[in-house]
Amino acid sequence: MKCDACEEIFCKDHVTYANHKCMSSYKKDVQVPVCPLCNTPIPIKRGEMPDIKVGEHIDRDCKSDPAQRKRKVFTNKCSKGGCKQKEMIKVTCDDCHLNFCLKHRHPLDHDCKTDGKPASKSG
C-alpha cells in the first residue's frame, strides 16, 4: 500500500503515518497545533510545518511568561545599518558610544564616526 503523504510503499500494518513515522504527514494530516506555553491555537496553511510555525509564534507572539523571558534575554540590538543581531550583553563602542553586536564591535567593522569624522584606521 502507498502512503499518500510520502508516497512510499508499506504493508497494511505500517501504511498509517504514525506506524512508519512519516516525515511528510504534515502535508495531509491537517490539525491545528496548539502552543505548549500559552495554549493558543496556531493557524497553519496546508503544507506548512507545524513545528516551525509554533516556534515562530513562541519567538514573536507568545504571551506566556517563559516566552516573554526568553525574548527579553537578547535586547541589545546592533546599531550597524542592516544588522538585526541582538546580544545578551551591551557591546558599546568607546569612540561613538553606540551598541553593536560582536561582529561589528570594532570601529572599522561599523564605519565608526566620532564627532562627524571617520575614526582613525591606524590601530
C-alpha positions as CSV (number, residue, x, y, z in Angstrom):
1,M,0.0,0.0,0.0
2,K,1.2,3.5,-0.8
3,C,1.3,6.3,1.8
4,D,-0.5,9.3,0.4
5,A,1.9,11.8,2.1
6,C,5.4,10.4,1.4
7,E,4.4,8.1,-1.4
8,E,6.5,5.2,0.0
9,I,5.2,1.6,-0.2
10,F,4.3,-0.1,3.1
11,C,2.4,-3.2,4.3
12,K,-1.1,-2.7,5.7
13,D,0.3,-2.6,9.3
14,H,2.7,0.3,8.5
15,V,0.8,2.4,6.0
16,T,-0.5,4.8,8.7
17,Y,1.5,7.9,9.3
18,A,2.3,7.0,12.9
19,N,3.3,3.4,12.2
20,H,6.1,4.4,9.7
21,K,6.9,7.8,11.4
22,C,6.0,9.6,8.2
23,M,8.0,12.8,7.8
24,S,5.5,14.1,5.2
25,S,2.3,13.6,7.3
26,Y,2.0,17.3,7.9
27,K,1.0,17.7,4.3
28,K,-2.1,15.6,4.7
29,D,-2.8,15.4,8.4
30,V,-4.3,18.9,8.9
31,Q,-4.6,19.6,12.6
32,V,-4.4,23.0,14.3
33,P,-1.3,22.9,16.5
34,V,-1.5,24.5,20.0
35,C,1.2,26.5,21.6
36,P,2.6,24.4,24.5
37,L,3.3,27.5,26.6
38,C,0.1,29.6,26.2
39,N,-2.4,27.0,24.7
40,T,-3.2,29.3,21.8
41,P,-4.2,27.6,18.5
42,I,-1.6,28.4,15.8
43,P,-3.2,28.7,12.3
44,I,-1.2,27.0,9.6
45,K,-1.7,26.5,5.9
46,R,-1.7,23.1,4.2
47,G,1.9,22.0,3.6
48,E,3.5,24.2,6.3
49,M,5.5,22.5,9.1
50,P,3.6,22.9,12.4
51,D,6.8,22.8,14.5
52,I,8.2,25.8,12.6
53,K,5.0,27.9,12.9
54,V,4.7,27.1,16.6
55,G,8.4,28.1,17.1
56,E,7.8,31.4,15.2
57,H,4.8,32.0,17.5
58,I,6.9,31.4,20.6
59,D,9.6,33.7,19.3
60,R,7.3,36.6,18.3
61,D,3.8,36.5,19.6
62,C,3.5,34.2,22.6
63,K,2.3,35.9,25.7
64,S,3.4,33.2,28.1
65,D,5.9,34.1,30.9
66,P,8.7,31.7,29.7
67,A,8.4,33.1,26.1
68,Q,8.5,36.7,27.3
69,R,11.6,36.0,29.5
70,K,13.3,34.2,26.5
71,R,12.6,37.2,24.2
72,K,14.0,39.7,26.7
73,V,17.3,38.0,27.2
74,F,18.8,39.4,23.9
75,T,17.7,43.1,23.9
76,N,20.9,44.8,22.9
77,K,20.4,45.4,19.2
78,C,23.3,46.2,16.9
79,S,23.5,49.8,15.6
80,K,25.1,48.9,12.3
81,G,22.7,49.6,9.5
82,G,21.1,46.5,8.2
83,C,22.2,44.2,11.0
84,K,19.4,42.7,13.1
85,Q,21.7,40.8,15.6
86,K,21.0,41.2,19.3
87,E,23.4,40.3,22.0
88,M,22.9,39.3,25.6
89,I,25.3,42.0,26.9
90,K,25.9,45.6,25.7
91,V,29.0,46.0,23.5
92,T,29.5,49.8,23.4
93,C,32.0,51.4,21.1
94,D,34.4,53.6,23.0
95,D,34.6,56.1,20.2
96,C,30.9,56.6,19.1
97,H,29.3,55.2,22.2
98,L,26.7,53.1,20.2
99,N,25.9,49.5,20.9
100,F,27.0,46.8,18.4
101,C,26.9,43.0,18.0
102,L,30.1,41.0,18.4
103,K,30.7,41.0,14.6
104,H,30.5,44.8,14.4
105,R,32.1,45.8,17.7
106,H,35.4,47.1,16.3
107,P,35.3,50.7,14.9
108,L,36.4,49.5,11.4
109,D,33.6,46.9,11.3
110,H,30.9,49.5,11.8
111,D,32.3,52.5,10.0
112,C,32.7,54.3,13.2
113,K,32.4,58.1,13.1
114,T,33.5,60.2,16.1
115,D,32.4,63.9,16.0
116,G,31.3,63.5,12.4
117,K,34.8,62.3,11.2
118,P,35.7,58.7,10.3
119,A,37.7,57.0,13.1
120,S,41.4,56.6,12.5
121,K,42.4,53.4,10.7
122,S,45.7,53.1,12.5
123,G,45.3,50.6,15.2
